[in-house]
Amino acid sequence: MDDRINLAKMIAGKHAELGAASPLGQLKWDKITPAIAAAEASHRESKRLQAQAEAATQARDAALETIVTFLRASRDILSGVHVDEMRKLGDYGFTVSAVTNRASKEPPAAAAKPAG
């Protein structure tokens, strides 16, 4: 984008320098000149916002490292405290899946089936 905007500015500058002798006089400069200025301003703003977004993403990622460590520690502690009641972790927001223990000698309880 920089190249196109810069080229347009150079052409407009040369046109202005040549004045009435410019071969580009028949172009709609009343539309071109404001478009060049708008494109340049918007491009600068885009670059500024892009830099802000990158900085925010880096800050978020750094904070997430601490959060992930916290989540793992919380899970590990709660798993130890509720070793026989893993579903209690759901009270803290963890997703708990019911898995039968295949090493258990007792068969799992029969699932209730809907009437029908």
C-alpha positions as CSV (number, residue, x, y, z in Angstrom):
1,M,0.0,0.0,0.0
2,D,2.8,2.4,0.8
3,D,4.1,2.1,-2.7
4,R,0.8,2.9,-4.4
5,I,0.2,5.9,-2.1
6,N,3.7,7.2,-2.6
7,L,3.4,6.8,-6.4
8,A,0.1,8.6,-6.4
9,K,1.7,11.4,-4.4
10,M,4.6,11.7,-6.7
11,I,2.3,11.8,-9.8
12,A,0.2,14.5,-8.1
13,G,3.3,16.4,-7.2
14,K,4.6,16.4,-10.7
15,H,1.2,17.4,-12.1
16,A,1.1,20.3,-9.7
17,E,4.7,21.3,-10.6
18,L,3.8,21.3,-14.4
19,G,0.6,23.2,-13.8
20,A,-1.3,23.9,-17.0
21,A,1.4,22.1,-19.0
22,S,0.7,18.8,-17.3
23,P,-0.7,16.0,-19.6
24,L,-2.8,14.8,-16.6
25,G,-5.0,17.9,-16.5
26,Q,-8.1,16.1,-17.8
27,L,-8.1,13.8,-14.7
28,K,-10.6,14.5,-11.9
29,W,-8.1,16.1,-9.5
30,D,-11.0,17.3,-7.3
31,K,-11.6,13.6,-6.4
32,I,-8.0,12.3,-6.7
33,T,-6.3,14.7,-4.4
34,P,-8.7,14.1,-1.4
35,A,-8.5,10.4,-2.1
36,I,-4.7,10.4,-1.8
37,A,-4.8,12.4,1.4
38,A,-7.5,10.1,2.9
39,A,-5.6,6.9,1.9
40,E,-2.4,8.2,3.4
41,A,-4.1,9.2,6.7
42,S,-6.0,5.9,6.9
43,H,-2.8,3.9,6.2
44,R,-0.9,5.7,9.0
45,E,-3.8,5.0,11.4
46,S,-3.9,1.4,10.2
47,K,-0.2,1.0,11.0
48,R,-0.6,2.6,14.4
49,L,-3.6,0.4,15.3
50,Q,-1.7,-2.7,14.0
51,A,1.2,-1.9,16.4
52,Q,-1.2,-1.5,19.3
53,A,-2.9,-4.8,18.4
54,E,0.4,-6.6,18.4
55,A,1.4,-5.1,21.7
56,A,-2.0,-6.1,23.2
57,T,-1.6,-9.6,21.9
58,Q,1.9,-10.0,23.4
59,A,0.6,-8.7,26.8
60,R,-2.4,-11.1,26.6
61,D,-0.1,-14.0,25.8
62,A,2.2,-13.2,28.7
63,A,-0.7,-13.0,31.1
64,L,-2.1,-16.3,29.7
65,E,1.1,-18.1,30.7
66,T,0.4,-17.2,34.4
67,I,-3.2,-18.2,34.0
68,V,-2.4,-21.6,32.4
69,T,0.0,-22.3,35.3
70,F,-2.8,-21.3,37.7
71,L,-5.4,-23.6,36.0
72,R,-3.1,-26.6,36.1
73,A,-2.2,-26.0,39.7
74,S,-5.9,-25.6,40.6
75,R,-6.8,-28.8,38.7
76,D,-4.1,-30.8,40.4
77,I,-5.0,-29.6,43.9
78,L,-8.7,-30.1,43.4
79,S,-8.1,-33.6,41.9
80,G,-6.1,-34.5,45.0
81,V,-8.7,-33.1,47.4
82,H,-11.6,-34.7,45.5
83,V,-9.9,-37.9,44.4
84,D,-13.1,-39.9,45.0
85,E,-15.5,-37.2,43.8
86,M,-13.9,-35.8,40.6
87,R,-17.3,-34.4,39.5
88,K,-16.8,-31.7,42.2
89,L,-14.3,-30.1,39.9
90,G,-17.3,-29.1,37.8
91,D,-18.4,-26.8,40.6
92,Y,-15.2,-24.8,39.9
93,G,-15.9,-24.6,36.2
94,F,-13.9,-27.6,34.9
95,T,-15.4,-29.9,32.4
96,V,-15.6,-33.4,33.9
97,S,-16.1,-36.4,31.7
98,A,-17.5,-39.6,33.2
99,V,-15.1,-42.5,32.4
100,T,-15.5,-46.0,33.8
101,N,-12.5,-47.5,35.4
102,R,-11.6,-50.5,33.2
103,A,-9.3,-51.9,35.9
104,S,-12.2,-52.1,38.3
105,K,-13.5,-55.6,39.0
106,E,-17.0,-54.4,39.5
107,P,-19.1,-53.9,36.3
108,P,-20.4,-50.3,35.8
109,A,-24.0,-49.7,36.9
110,A,-26.6,-50.2,34.1
111,A,-27.6,-47.0,32.5
112,A,-31.3,-46.1,32.7
113,K,-33.1,-46.3,29.4
114,P,-35.9,-44.1,28.4
115,A,-39.4,-45.6,28.4
116,G,-40.7,-46.1,24.9
